[in-house]
Amino acid sequence: MERLPGRQQVVFGQMDELRGIVMKKIHEQQETMDPGNPRDFIDRFLTRLNQEFHYENLVSTVLDLFLAGTETTSTTIRYAFMLLLKYPDIQEHVQQEIDTVIGRQRVPQMEETPFN
C-alpha cells in the first residue's frame, strides 16, 4: 500500500504525524519522570521499559488508546444529537438549562464543566 498512489498516502502521512506527536510526549515525560511517583500510564510503562516492554510497544499502545478514545467520544456525541433530534421536548429542556447557566451572549468555557 505504501507504494501505490492514492488517498491512503494522506492517511499514512497523518499517522506518521500523530506517531511523532506521541513520541515527543513520551520523550518529554521520560525526561521529567520520577520512577517512585508515576503520574500516568506513560510513566508506568516507562518504568517497565526494557524489562517487559519495548519503546515501540509504548508508542503503539498510546496511539491505540488515543484513537479508541477519539472514536468513542465522537460516537457518543452523535448518539446524543440523535436522541435530542428524536425527543424535541428534552432538547428544549437542555437549551433552557444552557440559557440559564451560560446565557446566549457567550460561549461556554471548559472551567464550567462539572468534570473539572
Biopython code that builds the backbone (N, CA, C, O; Angstrom):
import numpy as np
from Bio.PDB.StructureBuilder import StructureBuilder

atoms = [
    (1, "MET", "N", (0.822, -1.197, 0.000)),
    (1, "MET", "CA", (0.000, 0.000, 0.000)),
    (1, "MET", "C", (0.868, 1.263, 0.000)),
    (1, "MET", "O", (0.455, 2.306, -0.509)),
    (2, "GLU", "N", (2.061, 1.162, 0.570)),
    (2, "GLU", "CA", (2.912, 2.352, 0.640)),
    (2, "GLU", "C", (3.398, 2.797, -0.732)),
    (2, "GLU", "O", (3.701, 3.973, -0.935)),
    (3, "ARG", "N", (3.474, 1.866, -1.669)),
    (3, "ARG", "CA", (3.998, 2.194, -2.995)),
    (3, "ARG", "C", (2.901, 2.587, -3.988)),
    (3, "ARG", "O", (3.192, 3.136, -5.050)),
    (4, "LEU", "N", (1.659, 2.310, -3.649)),
    (4, "LEU", "CA", (0.554, 2.627, -4.554)),
    (4, "LEU", "C", (0.072, 4.056, -4.332)),
    (4, "LEU", "O", (-0.091, 4.493, -3.192)),
    (5, "PRO", "N", (-0.157, 4.786, -5.429)),
    (5, "PRO", "CA", (-0.689, 6.139, -5.260)),
    (5, "PRO", "C", (-2.147, 6.080, -4.810)),
    (5, "PRO", "O", (-2.854, 5.106, -5.071)),
    (6, "GLY", "N", (-2.572, 7.116, -4.145)),
    (6, "GLY", "CA", (-3.958, 7.182, -3.713)),
    (6, "GLY", "C", (-4.106, 7.948, -2.420)),
    (6, "GLY", "O", (-3.137, 8.428, -1.833)),
    (7, "ARG", "N", (-5.371, 8.047, -1.991)),
    (7, "ARG", "CA", (-5.665, 8.830, -0.777)),
    (7, "ARG", "C", (-5.092, 8.201, 0.485)),
    (7, "ARG", "O", (-4.916, 8.888, 1.491)),
    (8, "GLN", "N", (-4.801, 6.910, 0.445)),
    (8, "GLN", "CA", (-4.233, 6.276, 1.627)),
    (8, "GLN", "C", (-2.893, 6.908, 2.003)),
    (8, "GLN", "O", (-2.482, 6.848, 3.162)),
    (9, "GLN", "N", (-2.209, 7.514, 1.027)),
    (9, "GLN", "CA", (-0.931, 8.161, 1.314)),
    (9, "GLN", "C", (-1.116, 9.335, 2.274)),
    (9, "GLN", "O", (-0.255, 9.595, 3.114)),
    (10, "VAL", "N", (-2.233, 10.040, 2.147)),
    (10, "VAL", "CA", (-2.546, 11.148, 3.058)),
    (10, "VAL", "C", (-2.724, 10.602, 4.472)),
    (10, "VAL", "O", (-2.204, 11.169, 5.433)),
    (11, "VAL", "N", (-3.457, 9.502, 4.593)),
    (11, "VAL", "CA", (-3.689, 8.885, 5.900)),
    (11, "VAL", "C", (-2.368, 8.403, 6.494)),
    (11, "VAL", "O", (-2.123, 8.584, 7.686)),
    (12, "PHE", "N", (-1.521, 7.793, 5.676)),
    (12, "PHE", "CA", (-0.220, 7.342, 6.172)),
    (12, "PHE", "C", (0.584, 8.520, 6.707)),
    (12, "PHE", "O", (1.229, 8.411, 7.749)),
    (13, "GLY", "N", (0.548, 9.637, 6.003)),
    (13, "GLY", "CA", (1.259, 10.833, 6.457)),
    (13, "GLY", "C", (0.701, 11.359, 7.766)),
    (13, "GLY", "O", (1.450, 11.775, 8.649)),
    (14, "GLN", "N", (-0.625, 11.338, 7.885)),
    (14, "GLN", "CA", (-1.252, 11.800, 9.129)),
    (14, "GLN", "C", (-0.907, 10.875, 10.289)),
    (14, "GLN", "O", (-0.679, 11.342, 11.405)),
    (15, "MET", "N", (-0.866, 9.578, 10.039)),
    (15, "MET", "CA", (-0.493, 8.623, 11.093)),
    (15, "MET", "C", (0.957, 8.843, 11.526)),
    (15, "MET", "O", (1.274, 8.761, 12.712)),
    (16, "ASP", "N", (1.827, 9.120, 10.566)),
    (16, "ASP", "CA", (3.221, 9.413, 10.913)),
    (16, "ASP", "C", (3.316, 10.674, 11.768)),
    (16, "ASP", "O", (4.117, 10.747, 12.700)),
    (17, "GLU", "N", (2.488, 11.664, 11.438)),
    (17, "GLU", "CA", (2.468, 12.905, 12.213)),
    (17, "GLU", "C", (1.979, 12.640, 13.641)),
    (17, "GLU", "O", (2.568, 13.136, 14.602)),
    (18, "LEU", "N", (0.906, 11.864, 13.779)),
    (18, "LEU", "CA", (0.396, 11.502, 15.112)),
    (18, "LEU", "C", (1.443, 10.724, 15.896)),
    (18, "LEU", "O", (1.647, 10.962, 17.086)),
    (19, "ARG", "N", (2.100, 9.798, 15.222)),
    (19, "ARG", "CA", (3.147, 8.998, 15.858)),
    (19, "ARG", "C", (4.261, 9.909, 16.389)),
    (19, "ARG", "O", (4.786, 9.687, 17.480)),
    (20, "GLY", "N", (4.613, 10.932, 15.606)),
    (20, "GLY", "CA", (5.643, 11.883, 16.037)),
    (20, "GLY", "C", (5.217, 12.664, 17.271)),
    (20, "GLY", "O", (6.030, 12.911, 18.162)),
    (21, "ILE", "N", (3.938, 13.057, 17.330)),
    (21, "ILE", "CA", (3.419, 13.782, 18.492)),
    (21, "ILE", "C", (3.487, 12.903, 19.734)),
    (21, "ILE", "O", (3.901, 13.356, 20.801)),
    (22, "VAL", "N", (3.079, 11.638, 19.587)),
    (22, "VAL", "CA", (3.117, 10.703, 20.718)),
    (22, "VAL", "C", (4.554, 10.483, 21.173)),
    (22, "VAL", "O", (4.828, 10.480, 22.373)),
    (23, "MET", "N", (5.462, 10.303, 20.242)),
    (23, "MET", "CA", (6.866, 10.080, 20.604)),
    (23, "MET", "C", (7.450, 11.296, 21.323)),
    (23, "MET", "O", (8.234, 11.146, 22.261)),
    (24, "LYS", "N", (7.073, 12.493, 20.889)),
    (24, "LYS", "CA", (7.544, 13.718, 21.546)),
    (24, "LYS", "C", (7.036, 13.776, 22.987)),
    (24, "LYS", "O", (7.793, 14.099, 23.902)),
    (25, "LYS", "N", (5.753, 13.462, 23.187)),
    (25, "LYS", "CA", (5.156, 13.467, 24.533)),
    (25, "LYS", "C", (5.842, 12.435, 25.425)),
    (25, "LYS", "O", (6.142, 12.718, 26.584)),
    (26, "ILE", "N", (6.088, 11.259, 24.897)),
    (26, "ILE", "CA", (6.771, 10.214, 25.675)),
    (26, "ILE", "C", (8.159, 10.683, 26.072)),
    (26, "ILE", "O", (8.576, 10.507, 27.217)),
    (27, "HIS", "N", (8.873, 11.279, 25.129)),
    (27, "HIS", "CA", (10.223, 11.771, 25.411)),
    (27, "HIS", "C", (10.198, 12.858, 26.492)),
    (27, "HIS", "O", (11.043, 12.861, 27.388)),
    (28, "GLU", "N", (9.229, 13.781, 26.410)),
    (28, "GLU", "CA", (9.104, 14.832, 27.433)),
    (28, "GLU", "C", (8.861, 14.221, 28.811)),
    (28, "GLU", "O", (9.460, 14.637, 29.803)),
    (29, "GLN", "N", (7.976, 13.232, 28.857)),
    (29, "GLN", "CA", (7.676, 12.602, 30.148)),
    (29, "GLN", "C", (8.852, 11.809, 30.670)),
    (29, "GLN", "O", (9.074, 11.741, 31.879)),
    (30, "GLN", "N", (9.613, 11.206, 29.761)),
    (30, "GLN", "CA", (10.765, 10.415, 30.176)),
    (30, "GLN", "C", (11.807, 11.312, 30.851)),
    (30, "GLN", "O", (12.475, 10.891, 31.795)),
    (31, "GLU", "N", (11.940, 12.540, 30.367)),
    (31, "GLU", "CA", (12.922, 13.468, 30.930)),
    (31, "GLU", "C", (12.522, 13.979, 32.314)),
    (31, "GLU", "O", (13.393, 14.301, 33.122)),
    (32, "THR", "N", (11.229, 14.059, 32.600)),
    (32, "THR", "CA", (10.758, 14.613, 33.867)),
    (32, "THR", "C", (10.191, 13.555, 34.810)),
    (32, "THR", "O", (9.619, 13.884, 35.849)),
    (33, "MET", "N", (10.352, 12.299, 34.449)),
    (33, "MET", "CA", (9.741, 11.218, 35.212)),
    (33, "MET", "C", (10.466, 10.965, 36.534)),
    (33, "MET", "O", (11.694, 11.002, 36.610)),
    (34, "ASP", "N", (9.667, 10.708, 37.571)),
    (34, "ASP", "CA", (10.175, 10.250, 38.867)),
    (34, "ASP", "C", (9.673, 8.812, 39.025)),
    (34, "ASP", "O", (8.483, 8.604, 39.262)),
    (35, "PRO", "N", (10.558, 7.818, 38.899)),
    (35, "PRO", "CA", (10.115, 6.420, 38.946)),
    (35, "PRO", "C", (9.341, 6.057, 40.213)),
    (35, "PRO", "O", (8.514, 5.145, 40.186)),
    (36, "GLY", "N", (9.593, 6.746, 41.306)),
    (36, "GLY", "CA", (8.892, 6.463, 42.552)),
    (36, "GLY", "C", (7.523, 7.114, 42.639)),
    (36, "GLY", "O", (6.749, 6.813, 43.547)),
    (37, "ASN", "N", (7.217, 8.006, 41.701)),
    (37, "ASN", "CA", (5.950, 8.725, 41.725)),
    (37, "ASN", "C", (5.380, 8.834, 40.305)),
    (37, "ASN", "O", (5.378, 9.920, 39.726)),
    (38, "PRO", "N", (4.896, 7.719, 39.739)),
    (38, "PRO", "CA", (4.377, 7.773, 38.366)),
    (38, "PRO", "C", (3.113, 8.624, 38.271)),
    (38, "PRO", "O", (2.234, 8.545, 39.129)),
    (39, "ARG", "N", (3.031, 9.449, 37.205)),
    (39, "ARG", "CA", (1.905, 10.353, 37.006)),
    (39, "ARG", "C", (0.771, 9.729, 36.207)),
    (39, "ARG", "O", (-0.394, 10.076, 36.404)),
    (40, "ASP", "N", (1.103, 8.816, 35.313)),
    (40, "ASP", "CA", (0.070, 8.278, 34.427)),
    (40, "ASP", "C", (0.544, 6.983, 33.781)),
    (40, "ASP", "O", (1.563, 6.409, 34.164)),
    (41, "PHE", "N", (-0.220, 6.543, 32.797)),
    (41, "PHE", "CA", (0.064, 5.302, 32.084)),
    (41, "PHE", "C", (1.454, 5.312, 31.464)),
    (41, "PHE", "O", (2.180, 4.321, 31.545)),
    (42, "ILE", "N", (1.825, 6.424, 30.846)),
    (42, "ILE", "CA", (3.126, 6.505, 30.172)),
    (42, "ILE", "C", (4.258, 6.323, 31.175)),
    (42, "ILE", "O", (5.203, 5.582, 30.904)),
    (43, "ASP", "N", (4.181, 6.984, 32.329)),
    (43, "ASP", "CA", (5.221, 6.822, 33.345)),
    (43, "ASP", "C", (5.320, 5.371, 33.808)),
    (43, "ASP", "O", (6.418, 4.835, 33.950)),
    (44, "ARG", "N", (4.182, 4.744, 34.041)),
    (44, "ARG", "CA", (4.184, 3.339, 34.474)),
    (44, "ARG", "C", (4.815, 2.440, 33.414)),
    (44, "ARG", "O", (5.590, 1.536, 33.730)),
    (45, "PHE", "N", (4.477, 2.698, 32.171)),
    (45, "PHE", "CA", (5.031, 1.910, 31.080)),
    (45, "PHE", "C", (6.543, 2.128, 31.003)),
    (45, "PHE", "O", (7.300, 1.175, 30.818)),
    (46, "LEU", "N", (6.980, 3.376, 31.143)),
    (46, "LEU", "CA", (8.404, 3.692, 31.059)),
    (46, "LEU", "C", (9.210, 3.005, 32.164)),
    (46, "LEU", "O", (10.360, 2.625, 31.946)),
    (47, "THR", "N", (8.614, 2.846, 33.347)),
    (47, "THR", "CA", (9.344, 2.174, 34.431)),
    (47, "THR", "C", (9.581, 0.701, 34.122)),
    (47, "THR", "O", (10.503, 0.091, 34.664)),
    (48, "ARG", "N", (8.751, 0.128, 33.253)),
    (48, "ARG", "CA", (8.883, -1.284, 32.891)),
    (48, "ARG", "C", (9.601, -1.476, 31.554)),
    (48, "ARG", "O", (9.803, -2.604, 31.104)),
    (49, "LEU", "N", (9.982, -0.362, 30.926)),
    (49, "LEU", "CA", (10.657, -0.425, 29.638)),
    (49, "LEU", "C", (11.935, -1.246, 29.770)),
    (49, "LEU", "O", (12.633, -1.153, 30.779)),
    (50, "ASN", "N", (12.232, -2.026, 28.783)),
    (50, "ASN", "CA", (13.399, -2.910, 28.711)),
    (50, "ASN", "C", (13.280, -4.142, 29.603)),
    (50, "ASN", "O", (13.996, -5.119, 29.387)),
    (51, "GLN", "N", (12.401, -4.122, 30.590)),
    (51, "GLN", "CA", (12.190, -5.313, 31.409)),
    (51, "GLN", "C", (11.211, -6.240, 30.686)),
    (51, "GLN", "O", (11.513, -7.400, 30.406)),
    (52, "GLU", "N", (10.030, -5.691, 30.392)),
    (52, "GLU", "CA", (8.985, -6.488, 29.760)),
    (52, "GLU", "C", (8.500, -5.873, 28.460)),
    (52, "GLU", "O", (7.965, -6.574, 27.601)),
    (53, "PHE", "N", (8.682, -4.573, 28.311)),
    (53, "PHE", "CA", (8.126, -3.864, 27.172)),
    (53, "PHE", "C", (9.223, -3.168, 26.375)),
    (53, "PHE", "O", (10.345, -2.980, 26.845)),
    (54, "HIS", "N", (8.862, -2.800, 25.169)),
    (54, "HIS", "CA", (9.784, -2.071, 24.305)),
    (54, "HIS", "C", (9.159, -0.736, 23.937)),
    (54, "HIS", "O", (7.941, -0.570, 24.009)),
    (55, "TYR", "N", (9.994, 0.211, 23.543)),
    (55, "TYR", "CA", (9.557, 1.565, 23.223)),
    (55, "TYR", "C", (8.454, 1.557, 22.151)),
    (55, "TYR", "O", (7.471, 2.287, 22.277)),
    (56, "GLU", "N", (8.604, 0.757, 21.124)),
    (56, "GLU", "CA", (7.596, 0.703, 20.061)),
    (56, "GLU", "C", (6.245, 0.228, 20.592)),
    (56, "GLU", "O", (5.200, 0.669, 20.113)),
    (57, "ASN", "N", (6.263, -0.681, 21.594)),
    (57, "ASN", "CA", (5.007, -1.114, 22.212)),
    (57, "ASN", "C", (4.312, 0.061, 22.879)),
    (57, "ASN", "O", (3.092, 0.197, 22.786)),
    (58, "LEU", "N", (5.079, 0.911, 23.550)),
    (58, "LEU", "CA", (4.512, 2.073, 24.230)),
    (58, "LEU", "C", (3.884, 3.029, 23.221)),
    (58, "LEU", "O", (2.754, 3.476, 23.414)),
    (59, "VAL", "N", (4.603, 3.347, 22.152)),
    (59, "VAL", "CA", (4.089, 4.261, 21.136)),
    (59, "VAL", "C", (2.797, 3.705, 20.537)),
    (59, "VAL", "O", (1.815, 4.436, 20.405)),
    (60, "SER", "N", (2.786, 2.441, 20.180)),
    (60, "SER", "CA", (1.599, 1.820, 19.582)),
    (60, "SER", "C", (0.431, 1.794, 20.557)),
    (60, "SER", "O", (-0.708, 2.044, 20.161)),
    (61, "THR", "N", (0.694, 1.497, 21.822)),
    (61, "THR", "CA", (-0.375, 1.433, 22.818)),
    (61, "THR", "C", (-0.986, 2.806, 23.063)),
    (61, "THR", "O", (-2.208, 2.930, 23.148)),
    (62, "VAL", "N", (-0.155, 3.838, 23.176)),
    (62, "VAL", "CA", (-0.668, 5.200, 23.381)),
    (62, "VAL", "C", (-1.499, 5.636, 22.171)),
    (62, "VAL", "O", (-2.555, 6.248, 22.338)),
    (63, "LEU", "N", (-1.040, 5.332, 20.969)),
    (63, "LEU", "CA", (-1.818, 5.654, 19.765)),
    (63, "LEU", "C", (-3.161, 4.926, 19.773)),
    (63, "LEU", "O", (-4.195, 5.514, 19.457)),
    (64, "ASP", "N", (-3.139, 3.646, 20.137)),
    (64, "ASP", "CA", (-4.391, 2.880, 20.207)),
    (64, "ASP", "C", (-5.365, 3.496, 21.198)),
    (64, "ASP", "O", (-6.552, 3.633, 20.901)),
    (65, "LEU", "N", (-4.872, 3.866, 22.371)),
    (65, "LEU", "CA", (-5.735, 4.474, 23.388)),
    (65, "LEU", "C", (-6.295, 5.806, 22.910)),
    (65, "LEU", "O", (-7.476, 6.093, 23.107)),
    (66, "PHE", "N", (-5.455, 6.614, 22.287)),
    (66, "PHE", "CA", (-5.893, 7.919, 21.791)),
    (66, "PHE", "C", (-6.961, 7.755, 20.716)),
    (66, "PHE", "O", (-8.004, 8.407, 20.768)),
    (67, "LEU", "N", (-6.704, 6.890, 19.746)),
    (67, "LEU", "CA", (-7.649, 6.708, 18.652)),
    (67, "LEU", "C", (-8.949, 6.071, 19.133)),
    (67, "LEU", "O", (-10.026, 6.439, 18.664)),
    (68, "ALA", "N", (-8.861, 5.125, 20.060)),
    (68, "ALA", "CA", (-10.075, 4.499, 20.594)),
    (68, "ALA", "C", (-10.909, 5.527, 21.359)),
    (68, "ALA", "O", (-12.135, 5.543, 21.244)),
    (69, "GLY", "N", (-10.254, 6.371, 22.129)),
    (69, "GLY", "CA", (-10.963, 7.413, 22.873)),
    (69, "GLY", "C", (-11.619, 8.418, 21.956)),
    (69, "GLY", "O", (-12.721, 8.891, 22.231)),
    (70, "THR", "N", (-10.945, 8.748, 20.864)),
    (70, "THR", "CA", (-11.500, 9.687, 19.902)),
    (70, "THR", "C", (-12.752, 9.115, 19.258)),
    (70, "THR", "O", (-13.756, 9.813, 19.116)),
    (71, "GLU", "N", (-12.698, 7.855, 18.870)),
    (71, "GLU", "CA", (-13.862, 7.210, 18.243)),
    (71, "GLU", "C", (-15.021, 7.116, 19.226)),
    (71, "GLU", "O", (-16.163, 7.395, 18.862)),
    (72, "THR", "N", (-14.742, 6.728, 20.459)),
    (72, "THR", "CA", (-15.792, 6.604, 21.470)),
    (72, "THR", "C", (-16.476, 7.945, 21.712)),
    (72, "THR", "O", (-17.702, 8.016, 21.798)),
    (73, "THR", "N", (-15.688, 8.999, 21.820)),
    (73, "THR", "CA", (-16.242, 10.330, 22.060)),
    (73, "THR", "C", (-17.122, 10.776, 20.906)),
    (73, "THR", "O", (-18.226, 11.272, 21.128)),
    (74, "SER", "N", (-16.654, 10.608, 19.688)),
    (74, "SER", "CA", (-17.457, 11.055, 18.545)),
    (74, "SER", "C", (-18.737, 10.232, 18.421)),
    (74, "SER", "O", (-19.784, 10.772, 18.064)),
    (75, "THR", "N", (-18.666, 8.942, 18.710)),
    (75, "THR", "CA", (-19.868, 8.104, 18.661)),
    (75, "THR", "C", (-20.874, 8.544, 19.721)),
    (75, "THR", "O", (-22.074, 8.604, 19.450)),
    (76, "THR", "N", (-20.401, 8.848, 20.905)),
    (76, "THR", "CA", (-21.280, 9.293, 21.991)),
    (76, "THR", "C", (-21.958, 10.612, 21.633)),
    (76, "THR", "O", (-23.153, 10.782, 21.874)),
    (77, "ILE", "N", (-21.210, 11.533, 21.066)),
    (77, "ILE", "CA", (-21.781, 12.830, 20.681)),
    (77, "ILE", "C", (-22.829, 12.655, 19.583)),
    (77, "ILE", "O", (-23.896, 13.266, 19.642)),
    (78, "ARG", "N", (-22.532, 11.828, 18.588)),
    (78, "ARG", "CA", (-23.516, 11.577, 17.527)),
    (78, "ARG", "C", (-24.792, 10.962, 18.097)),
    (78, "ARG", "O", (-25.897, 11.330, 17.697)),
    (79, "TYR", "N", (-24.639, 10.033, 19.025)),
    (79, "TYR", "CA", (-25.798, 9.390, 19.636)),
    (79, "TYR", "C", (-26.628, 10.406, 20.435)),
    (79, "TYR", "O", (-27.858, 10.397, 20.383)),
    (80, "ALA", "N", (-25.939, 11.272, 21.168)),
    (80, "ALA", "CA", (-26.646, 12.304, 21.942)),
    (80, "ALA", "C", (-27.424, 13.232, 21.016)),
    (80, "ALA", "O", (-28.571, 13.568, 21.309)),
    (81, "PHE", "N", (-26.831, 13.648, 19.917)),
    (81, "PHE", "CA", (-27.540, 14.502, 18.960)),
    (81, "PHE", "C", (-28.753, 13.787, 18.370)),
    (81, "PHE", "O", (-29.809, 14.392, 18.183)),
    (82, "MET", "N", (-28.596, 12.499, 18.079)),
    (82, "MET", "CA", (-29.713, 11.738, 17.542)),
    (82, "MET", "C", (-30.869, 11.703, 18.549)),
    (82, "MET", "O", (-32.029, 11.863, 18.170)),
    (83, "LEU", "N", (-30.551, 11.496, 19.819)),
    (83, "LEU", "CA", (-31.591, 11.480, 20.847)),
    (83, "LEU", "C", (-32.264, 12.840, 20.985)),
    (83, "LEU", "O", (-33.481, 12.922, 21.152)),
    (84, "LEU", "N", (-31.478, 13.900, 20.915)),
    (84, "LEU", "CA", (-32.066, 15.244, 21.005)),
    (84, "LEU", "C", (-32.982, 15.531, 19.823)),
    (84, "LEU", "O", (-34.005, 16.198, 19.976)),
    (85, "LEU", "N", (-32.618, 15.029, 18.643)),
    (85, "LEU", "CA", (-33.495, 15.199, 17.484)),
    (85, "LEU", "C", (-34.777, 14.383, 17.629)),
    (85, "LEU", "O", (-35.849, 14.811, 17.203)),
    (86, "LYS", "N", (-34.653, 13.222, 18.227)),
    (86, "LYS", "CA", (-35.816, 12.344, 18.374)),
    (86, "LYS", "C", (-36.778, 12.837, 19.452)),
    (86, "LYS", "O", (-37.987, 12.622, 19.361)),
    (87, "TYR", "N", (-36.227, 13.507, 20.485)),
    (87, "TYR", "CA", (-37.046, 13.978, 21.604)),
    (87, "TYR", "C", (-36.906, 15.492, 21.751)),
    (87, "TYR", "O", (-36.119, 15.961, 22.573)),
    (88, "PRO", "N", (-37.657, 16.258, 20.966)),
    (88, "PRO", "CA", (-37.532, 17.720, 20.989)),
    (88, "PRO", "C", (-37.868, 18.338, 22.342)),
    (88, "PRO", "O", (-37.375, 19.422, 22.652)),
    (89, "ASP", "N", (-38.695, 17.679, 23.159)),
    (89, "ASP", "CA", (-39.005, 18.225, 24.480)),
    (89, "ASP", "C", (-37.764, 18.199, 25.379)),
    (89, "ASP", "O", (-37.547, 19.119, 26.168)),
    (90, "ILE", "N", (-36.968, 17.163, 25.259)),
    (90, "ILE", "CA", (-35.716, 17.100, 26.027)),
    (90, "ILE", "C", (-34.723, 18.113, 25.473)),
    (90, "ILE", "O", (-33.994, 18.753, 26.231)),
    (91, "GLN", "N", (-34.695, 18.258, 24.160)),
    (91, "GLN", "CA", (-33.824, 19.249, 23.540)),
    (91, "GLN", "C", (-34.165, 20.645, 24.059)),
    (91, "GLN", "O", (-33.270, 21.436, 24.357)),
    (92, "GLU", "N", (-35.437, 20.940, 24.163)),
    (92, "GLU", "CA", (-35.881, 22.246, 24.672)),
    (92, "GLU", "C", (-35.438, 22.436, 26.129)),
    (92, "GLU", "O", (-34.982, 23.514, 26.509)),
    (93, "HIS", "N", (-35.578, 21.384, 26.935)),
    (93, "HIS", "CA", (-35.169, 21.450, 28.341)),
    (93, "HIS", "C", (-33.656, 21.688, 28.450)),
    (93, "HIS", "O", (-33.213, 22.487, 29.276)),
    (94, "VAL", "N", (-32.874, 21.004, 27.629)),
    (94, "VAL", "CA", (-31.414, 21.182, 27.627)),
    (94, "VAL", "C", (-31.069, 22.617, 27.238)),
    (94, "VAL", "O", (-30.212, 23.245, 27.861)),
    (95, "GLN", "N", (-31.738, 23.135, 26.204)),
    (95, "GLN", "CA", (-31.478, 24.508, 25.768)),
    (95, "GLN", "C", (-31.811, 25.512, 26.871)),
    (95, "GLN", "O", (-31.069, 26.473, 27.074)),
    (96, "GLN", "N", (-32.914, 25.299, 27.582)),
    (96, "GLN", "CA", (-33.290, 26.185, 28.693)),
    (96, "GLN", "C", (-32.227, 26.164, 29.790)),
    (96, "GLN", "O", (-31.883, 27.203, 30.354)),
    (97, "GLU", "N", (-31.715, 24.978, 30.084)),
    (97, "GLU", "CA", (-30.680, 24.877, 31.118)),
    (97, "GLU", "C", (-29.402, 25.594, 30.684)),
    (97, "GLU", "O", (-28.770, 26.285, 31.483)),
    (98, "ILE", "N", (-29.030, 25.429, 29.426)),
    (98, "ILE", "CA", (-27.848, 26.127, 28.906)),
    (98, "ILE", "C", (-28.058, 27.634, 28.990)),
    (98, "ILE", "O", (-27.161, 28.364, 29.411)),
    (99, "ASP", "N", (-29.235, 28.103, 28.592)),
    (99, "ASP", "CA", (-29.525, 29.540, 28.645)),
    (99, "ASP", "C", (-29.489, 30.063, 30.075)),
    (99, "ASP", "O", (-29.036, 31.183, 30.313)),
    (100, "THR", "N", (-29.966, 29.259, 31.032)),
    (100, "THR", "CA", (-29.977, 29.673, 32.437)),
    (100, "THR", "C", (-28.560, 29.738, 33.008)),
    (100, "THR", "O", (-28.203, 30.699, 33.691)),
    (101, "VAL", "N", (-27.769, 28.728, 32.729)),
    (101, "VAL", "CA", (-26.427, 28.640, 33.325)),
    (101, "VAL", "C", (-25.426, 29.521, 32.599)),
    (101, "VAL", "O", (-24.610, 30.182, 33.242)),
    (102, "ILE", "N", (-25.469, 29.545, 31.272)),
    (102, "ILE", "CA", (-24.456, 30.237, 30.485)),
    (102, "ILE", "C", (-24.994, 31.505, 29.847)),
    (102, "ILE", "O", (-24.290, 32.512, 29.773)),
    (103, "GLY", "N", (-26.237, 31.464, 29.386)),
    (103, "GLY", "CA", (-26.805, 32.585, 28.654)),
    (103, "GLY", "C", (-26.567, 32.420, 27.170)),
    (103, "GLY", "O", (-25.954, 31.448, 26.729)),
    (104, "ARG", "N", (-27.055, 33.377, 26.407)),
    (104, "ARG", "CA", (-26.889, 33.305, 24.947)),
    (104, "ARG", "C", (-25.842, 34.288, 24.439)),
    (104, "ARG", "O", (-25.601, 34.373, 23.235)),
    (105, "GLN", "N", (-25.222, 35.027, 25.349)),
    (105, "GLN", "CA", (-24.303, 36.083, 24.939)),
    (105, "GLN", "C", (-22.848, 35.629, 24.834)),
    (105, "GLN", "O", (-22.006, 36.365, 24.320)),
    (106, "ARG", "N", (-22.545, 34.414, 25.320)),
    (106, "ARG", "CA", (-21.144, 33.977, 25.294)),
    (106, "ARG", "C", (-21.046, 32.470, 25.068)),
    (106, "ARG", "O", (-22.043, 31.749, 25.117)),
    (107, "VAL", "N", (-19.841, 32.026, 24.825)),
    (107, "VAL", "CA", (-19.555, 30.615, 24.571)),
    (107, "VAL", "C", (-19.182, 29.954, 25.905)),
    (107, "VAL", "O", (-18.479, 30.566, 26.709)),
    (108, "PRO", "N", (-19.632, 28.734, 26.153)),
    (108, "PRO", "CA", (-19.260, 28.054, 27.406)),
    (108, "PRO", "C", (-17.748, 27.852, 27.502)),
    (108, "PRO", "O", (-17.067, 27.709, 26.486)),
    (109, "GLN", "N", (-17.240, 27.842, 28.714)),
    (109, "GLN", "CA", (-15.819, 27.638, 28.968)),
    (109, "GLN", "C", (-15.605, 26.256, 29.585)),
    (109, "GLN", "O", (-16.493, 25.737, 30.262)),
    (110, "MET", "N", (-14.458, 25.670, 29.362)),
    (110, "MET", "CA", (-14.146, 24.348, 29.876)),
    (110, "MET", "C", (-14.204, 24.329, 31.411)),
    (110, "MET", "O", (-14.574, 23.318, 32.007)),
    (111, "GLU", "N", (-13.843, 25.436, 32.038)),
    (111, "GLU", "CA", (-13.835, 25.515, 33.512)),
    (111, "GLU", "C", (-15.227, 25.358, 34.099)),
    (111, "GLU", "O", (-15.363, 25.064, 35.287)),
    (112, "GLU", "N", (-16.257, 25.548, 33.296)),
    (112, "GLU", "CA", (-17.634, 25.468, 33.782)),
    (112, "GLU", "C", (-18.200, 24.045, 33.769)),
    (112, "GLU", "O", (-19.327, 23.820, 34.212)),
    (113, "THR", "N", (-17.432, 23.101, 33.271)),
    (113, "THR", "CA", (-17.943, 21.725, 33.208)),
    (113, "THR", "C", (-17.876, 21.095, 34.590)),
    (113, "THR", "O", (-17.014, 21.449, 35.394)),
    (114, "PRO", "N", (-18.772, 20.174, 34.865)),
    (114, "PRO", "CA", (-18.755, 19.515, 36.172)),
    (114, "PRO", "C", (-17.604, 18.540, 36.326)),
    (114, "PRO", "O", (-17.418, 17.980, 37.407)),
    (115, "PHE", "N", (-16.818, 18.318, 35.267)),
    (115, "PHE", "CA", (-15.733, 17.332, 35.300)),
    (115, "PHE", "C", (-14.419, 17.925, 35.742)),
    (115, "PHE", "O", (-13.453, 17.182, 35.917)),
    (116, "ASN", "N", (-14.333, 19.232, 35.931)),
    (116, "ASN", "CA", (-13.067, 19.852, 36.336)),
    (116, "ASN", "C", (-12.956, 19.940, 37.838)),
    (116, "ASN", "O", (-11.955, 20.434, 38.355)),
]
sb = StructureBuilder()
sb.init_structure("model")
sb.init_model(0)
sb.init_chain("A")
sb.init_seg("    ")
for serial, (resi, resn, name, xyz) in enumerate(atoms, 1):
    if name == "N":
        sb.init_residue(resn, " ", resi, " ")
    sb.init_atom(name, np.array(xyz, "f"), 0.0, 1.0, " ", f" {name:<3s}", serial, name[0])
structure = sb.get_structure()
